[in-house]
Amino acid sequence: MALDLKTTDRPPSTEQQWHLALAQLQSADRAANVLRALVFMAAGAVLIVSFSLLRADAKGPALWGHGGAILLCLIAIHCVVKGFRFQSEQSAERSKLLQAGNYDGYAQYEGVIGTLRSRQSGFWDRCALWAVIAAFAVLLFVKFMVTTAAIHV
């Protein structure tokens, strides 16, 4: 069975173009939410591991290292929530403009305000990712140092 992929010489109507743009933006929002969920779960996992490795008799660098990893995980979770909030506000504004049929207002919003909001949302997402990576690195470093100190004692 062959698939017929003939195209027409005329571009889609303006209404169809807006529906395609809306579908693409909704798809991008879903993808961003999935990535945020993954970063959120990674931060939670590192947080749980950090608490489970923290011993009651931990002192000095081990205590500070675990505390730092826990703090970085909490910062990452905060950044994920903040990035999600910016994305949600942007999506709500887009929906209002498109449901009202205000395509000119939508184009203007996407041109100026939407770009700034997207950058803010992306900034918080990148901060969350780097905080999780840093927390994991601190946790590995502390685990390595504690293991090395236990071997040499």
Backbone as CSV, one residue per row, in Angstrom:
resi,resn,N_x,N_y,N_z,CA_x,CA_y,CA_z,C_x,C_y,C_z
1,MET,0.840,-1.154,0.000,0.000,0.000,0.000,0.900,1.238,0.000
2,ALA,0.743,2.098,-0.975,1.580,3.288,-1.105,0.896,4.479,-0.446
3,LEU,1.694,5.325,0.119,1.197,6.521,0.771,1.338,7.677,-0.206
4,ASP,0.249,8.355,-0.472,0.254,9.462,-1.418,0.512,10.761,-0.662
5,LEU,1.645,11.368,-0.920,2.028,12.592,-0.227,2.059,13.784,-1.173
6,LYS,1.020,13.952,-1.943,0.958,15.084,-2.863,0.710,16.365,-2.084
7,THR,1.377,17.399,-2.502,1.170,18.704,-1.879,0.492,19.612,-2.882
8,THR,-0.186,20.583,-2.352,-0.824,21.557,-3.233,0.101,22.753,-3.382
9,ASP,-0.162,23.522,-4.417,0.661,24.701,-4.661,0.268,25.872,-3.773
10,ARG,-0.886,25.781,-3.175,-1.320,26.908,-2.348,-1.013,26.620,-0.877
11,PRO,-0.588,27.638,-0.158,-0.280,27.448,1.270,-1.571,27.270,2.071
12,PRO,-1.450,26.756,3.283,-2.646,26.605,4.111,-3.242,27.966,4.456
13,SER,-4.519,27.956,4.751,-5.184,29.210,5.096,-4.627,29.756,6.406
14,THR,-4.939,31.003,6.658,-4.467,31.640,7.887,-4.978,30.894,9.111
15,GLU,-6.227,30.475,9.063,-6.808,29.726,10.185,-6.058,28.413,10.408
16,GLN,-5.736,27.721,9.322,-4.987,26.469,9.442,-3.577,26.720,9.977
17,GLN,-2.966,27.810,9.550,-1.633,28.142,10.048,-1.657,28.388,11.551
18,TRP,-2.706,29.067,12.031,-2.807,29.311,13.471,-3.037,28.012,14.235
19,HIS,-3.839,27.119,13.677,-4.061,25.830,14.339,-2.771,25.010,14.376
20,LEU,-2.007,25.058,13.304,-0.718,24.363,13.296,0.248,24.970,14.316
21,ALA,0.269,26.292,14.385,1.144,26.964,15.354,0.741,26.609,16.780
22,LEU,-0.563,26.582,17.038,-1.041,26.232,18.374,-0.690,24.790,18.721
23,ALA,-0.843,23.891,17.768,-0.491,22.486,18.012,1.004,22.342,18.297
24,GLN,1.822,23.086,17.564,3.272,23.024,17.792,3.629,23.572,19.165
25,LEU,2.996,24.664,19.578,3.275,25.236,20.895,2.819,24.306,22.018
26,GLN,1.675,23.651,21.835,1.206,22.700,22.847,2.157,21.514,22.944
27,SER,2.661,21.079,21.820,3.628,19.981,21.822,4.915,20.390,22.537
28,ALA,5.371,21.603,22.291,6.579,22.100,22.961,6.352,22.225,24.466
29,ASP,5.165,22.675,24.868,4.854,22.775,26.296,4.858,21.403,26.959
30,ARG,4.283,20.410,26.283,4.272,19.047,26.840,5.693,18.506,26.973
31,ALA,6.515,18.741,25.968,7.905,18.270,26.025,8.661,18.947,27.168
32,ALA,8.446,20.244,27.342,9.106,20.956,28.440,8.642,20.415,29.789
33,ASN,7.357,20.098,29.897,6.848,19.549,31.158,7.432,18.174,31.448
34,VAL,7.629,17.364,30.416,8.234,16.041,30.614,9.680,16.197,31.084
35,LEU,10.419,17.102,30.465,11.806,17.330,30.886,11.877,17.873,32.307
36,ARG,10.945,18.771,32.646,10.917,19.273,34.024,10.610,18.152,35.007
37,ALA,9.710,17.265,34.631,9.387,16.132,35.510,10.610,15.246,35.721
38,LEU,11.382,15.033,34.665,12.597,14.227,34.805,13.617,14.898,35.725
39,VAL,13.804,16.198,35.567,14.742,16.918,36.435,14.233,16.905,37.877
40,PHE,12.922,17.063,38.050,12.324,17.033,39.384,12.542,15.672,40.043
41,MET,12.327,14.599,39.280,12.540,13.251,39.827,14.015,13.009,40.135
42,ALA,14.902,13.506,39.282,16.338,13.348,39.544,16.729,14.089,40.821
43,ALA,16.200,15.293,41.002,16.495,16.050,42.225,15.961,15.310,43.447
44,GLY,14.766,14.766,43.329,14.204,13.994,44.437,15.017,12.754,44.744
45,ALA,15.488,12.079,43.702,16.291,10.866,43.905,17.618,11.195,44.585
46,VAL,18.288,12.251,44.129,19.557,12.644,44.753,19.308,13.093,46.195
47,LEU,18.194,13.759,46.427,17.840,14.186,47.782,17.642,12.983,48.703
48,ILE,16.921,11.979,48.238,16.688,10.765,49.032,17.999,10.029,49.289
49,VAL,18.820,9.896,48.251,20.111,9.215,48.418,20.991,9.981,49.402
50,SER,20.982,11.295,49.308,21.805,12.098,50.211,21.357,11.921,51.658
51,PHE,20.048,11.927,51.887,19.552,11.701,53.249,19.872,10.289,53.734
52,SER,19.783,9.315,52.839,20.036,7.934,53.264,21.519,7.682,53.564
53,LEU,22.411,8.399,52.898,23.841,8.225,53.154,24.345,9.050,54.336
54,LEU,23.549,10.006,54.760,23.945,10.861,55.875,23.824,10.079,57.178
55,ARG,24.940,9.956,57.853,24.953,9.213,59.117,24.759,10.178,60.278
56,ALA,24.250,9.648,61.373,23.998,10.483,62.548,25.295,11.014,63.147
57,ASP,26.375,10.275,62.984,27.649,10.709,63.560,28.538,11.442,62.555
58,ALA,27.957,11.901,61.455,28.745,12.609,60.431,29.260,13.930,61.000
59,LYS,30.515,14.219,60.685,31.148,15.451,61.165,31.913,16.104,60.020
60,GLY,32.194,17.353,60.195,33.076,18.071,59.287,32.659,18.037,57.829
61,PRO,33.603,17.676,56.942,33.341,17.720,55.502,32.179,16.824,55.057
62,ALA,32.025,15.674,55.690,30.920,14.786,55.302,29.579,15.448,55.585
63,LEU,29.454,16.056,56.745,28.208,16.729,57.108,27.944,17.915,56.189
64,TRP,28.982,18.722,55.948,28.832,19.876,55.063,28.543,19.440,53.626
65,GLY,29.175,18.369,53.193,28.939,17.880,51.835,27.518,17.397,51.633
66,HIS,27.023,16.605,52.579,25.635,16.138,52.470,24.654,17.300,52.583
67,GLY,24.960,18.229,53.493,24.109,19.416,53.614,24.089,20.233,52.333
68,GLY,25.259,20.358,51.698,25.327,21.076,50.420,24.546,20.378,49.325
69,ALA,24.646,19.052,49.263,23.899,18.294,48.252,22.399,18.433,48.481
70,ILE,21.987,18.381,49.734,20.564,18.540,50.056,20.091,19.934,49.669
71,LEU,20.875,20.949,49.994,20.521,22.321,49.641,20.437,22.496,48.124
72,LEU,21.382,21.938,47.388,21.350,22.037,45.921,20.121,21.341,45.346
73,CYS,19.723,20.223,45.924,18.511,19.532,45.456,17.268,20.373,45.707
74,LEU,17.200,20.995,46.870,16.058,21.862,47.163,16.035,23.074,46.231
75,ILE,17.202,23.615,45.915,17.284,24.720,44.954,16.812,24.250,43.579
76,ALA,17.206,23.047,43.180,16.788,22.508,41.882,15.274,22.352,41.822
77,ILE,14.686,21.846,42.881,13.227,21.683,42.909,12.545,23.046,42.818
78,HIS,13.068,24.033,43.525,12.521,25.388,43.449,12.613,25.932,42.018
79,CYS,13.741,25.718,41.370,13.931,26.207,39.996,12.976,25.522,39.020
80,VAL,12.738,24.231,39.209,11.795,23.517,38.336,10.397,24.111,38.486
81,VAL,9.982,24.345,39.715,8.648,24.904,39.964,8.541,26.303,39.378
82,LYS,9.585,27.096,39.536,9.568,28.460,39.001,9.511,28.452,37.468
83,GLY,10.289,27.584,36.831,10.241,27.469,35.375,8.879,27.007,34.889
84,PHE,8.265,26.069,35.618,6.930,25.596,35.260,5.908,26.721,35.392
85,ARG,6.052,27.534,36.421,5.120,28.646,36.621,5.205,29.647,35.470
86,PHE,6.421,29.995,35.048,6.572,30.904,33.914,5.948,30.309,32.655
87,GLN,6.181,29.022,32.418,5.631,28.368,31.236,4.106,28.323,31.297
88,SER,3.547,28.075,32.473,2.091,28.014,32.632,1.449,29.368,32.355
89,GLU,2.055,30.422,32.887,1.525,31.765,32.648,1.566,32.106,31.164
90,GLN,2.631,31.730,30.504,2.764,32.002,29.078,1.717,31.223,28.289
91,SER,1.501,29.964,28.635,0.507,29.148,27.940,-0.901,29.690,28.155
92,ALA,-1.200,30.134,29.363,-2.520,30.693,29.651,-2.760,31.957,28.832
93,GLU,-1.751,32.801,28.738,-1.891,34.030,27.953,-2.075,33.715,26.468
94,ARG,-1.324,32.754,25.957,-1.488,32.343,24.557,-2.907,31.851,24.306
95,SER,-3.397,31.013,25.205,-4.737,30.445,25.030,-5.796,31.534,25.031
96,LYS,-5.681,32.505,25.934,-6.653,33.602,25.979,-6.681,34.358,24.655
97,LEU,-5.498,34.664,24.145,-5.428,35.433,22.900,-5.980,34.642,21.721
98,LEU,-5.656,33.357,21.645,-6.124,32.559,20.516,-7.615,32.251,20.608
99,GLN,-8.122,32.025,21.812,-9.551,31.757,21.955,-10.377,32.990,21.623
100,ALA,-9.827,34.163,21.893,-10.517,35.403,21.558,-10.398,35.730,20.073
101,GLY,-9.577,34.984,19.350,-9.376,35.244,17.929,-8.482,36.446,17.673
102,ASN,-7.756,36.869,18.661,-6.877,38.030,18.556,-5.517,37.577,18.029
103,TYR,-5.465,37.274,16.741,-4.236,36.750,16.151,-3.133,37.801,16.088
104,ASP,-3.521,39.060,15.874,-2.511,40.122,15.854,-1.898,40.307,17.243
105,GLY,-2.739,40.278,18.262,-2.239,40.380,19.631,-1.362,39.194,19.993
106,TYR,-1.744,38.018,19.480,-0.950,36.816,19.730,0.427,36.949,19.090
107,ALA,0.454,37.407,17.848,1.734,37.573,17.150,2.613,38.594,17.874
108,GLN,1.996,39.671,18.350,2.757,40.679,19.085,3.261,40.103,20.410
109,TYR,2.420,39.332,21.096,2.813,38.710,22.368,3.986,37.771,22.159
110,GLU,3.901,36.934,21.136,4.982,35.987,20.857,6.257,36.705,20.454
111,GLY,6.111,37.856,19.809,7.288,38.577,19.351,8.109,39.184,20.467
112,VAL,7.451,39.730,21.474,8.184,40.458,22.510,8.088,39.753,23.863
113,ILE,6.892,39.725,24.404,6.716,39.200,25.763,6.970,37.707,25.811
114,GLY,6.476,36.979,24.828,6.654,35.530,24.812,8.113,35.126,24.768
115,THR,8.901,35.870,24.018,10.329,35.566,23.930,11.008,35.767,25.281
116,LEU,10.657,36.854,25.967,11.246,37.103,27.290,10.819,36.036,28.289
117,ARG,9.542,35.667,28.263,9.042,34.632,29.177,9.715,33.293,28.894
118,SER,9.890,32.967,27.611,10.539,31.705,27.261,11.973,31.682,27.762
119,ARG,12.644,32.809,27.649,14.024,32.876,28.140,14.076,32.718,29.652
120,GLN,13.122,33.332,30.359,13.088,33.186,31.815,12.822,31.737,32.202
121,SER,11.880,31.125,31.530,11.550,29.730,31.817,12.743,28.829,31.533
122,GLY,13.395,29.046,30.412,14.578,28.261,30.066,15.721,28.476,31.038
123,PHE,15.871,29.709,31.517,16.912,30.004,32.502,16.699,29.188,33.769
124,TRP,15.466,29.157,34.270,15.185,28.403,35.498,15.344,26.907,35.273
125,ASP,14.986,26.433,34.086,15.166,25.007,33.788,16.647,24.633,33.773
126,ARG,17.471,25.478,33.159,18.913,25.203,33.136,19.517,25.285,34.533
127,CYS,19.066,26.240,35.337,19.545,26.325,36.724,19.204,25.054,37.488
128,ALA,17.997,24.538,37.292,17.590,23.308,37.978,18.469,22.144,37.559
129,LEU,18.719,22.028,36.270,19.551,20.931,35.781,20.964,21.013,36.358
130,TRP,21.559,22.197,36.335,22.918,22.343,36.858,22.969,22.137,38.369
131,ALA,21.912,22.510,39.074,21.879,22.273,40.524,21.833,20.781,40.828
132,VAL,21.074,20.015,40.037,21.022,18.560,40.235,22.382,17.941,39.927
133,ILE,23.000,18.378,38.842,24.321,17.848,38.482,25.337,18.175,39.579
134,ALA,25.305,19.407,40.083,26.236,19.799,41.145,25.976,19.001,42.424
135,ALA,24.707,18.786,42.762,24.377,18.006,43.962,24.886,16.580,43.832
136,PHE,24.718,15.998,42.653,25.201,14.635,42.424,26.726,14.585,42.515
137,ALA,27.399,15.588,41.948,28.865,15.631,42.007,29.351,15.781,43.447
138,VAL,28.697,16.635,44.225,29.072,16.808,45.634,28.861,15.505,46.387
139,LEU,27.747,14.844,46.122,27.455,13.575,46.794,28.498,12.515,46.456
140,LEU,28.885,12.428,45.190,29.929,11.477,44.802,31.266,11.820,45.453
141,PHE,31.594,13.093,45.485,32.849,13.525,46.099,32.880,13.170,47.585
142,VAL,31.783,13.446,48.280,31.719,13.131,49.711,31.817,11.629,49.924
143,LYS,31.105,10.869,49.118,31.149,9.405,49.254,32.569,8.897,49.016
144,PHE,33.240,9.433,48.014,34.621,9.042,47.720,35.543,9.403,48.879
145,MET,35.398,10.608,49.407,36.266,11.052,50.501,36.025,10.244,51.775
146,VAL,34.769,9.932,52.072,34.462,9.139,53.268,35.004,7.726,53.110
147,THR,34.853,7.160,51.918,35.370,5.814,51.664,36.894,5.800,51.753
148,THR,37.544,6.798,51.179,39.001,6.883,51.223,39.490,7.057,52.657
149,ALA,38.811,7.895,53.423,39.206,8.116,54.818,39.020,6.845,55.642
150,ALA,37.989,6.075,55.360,37.742,4.831,56.100,38.803,3.790,55.778
151,ILE,39.305,3.786,54.561,40.332,2.819,54.167,41.660,3.163,54.826
152,HIS,41.997,4.456,54.909,43.289,4.871,55.448,43.335,4.898,56.970
153,VAL,42.223,4.744,57.615,42.212,4.806,59.086,42.609,3.503,59.692
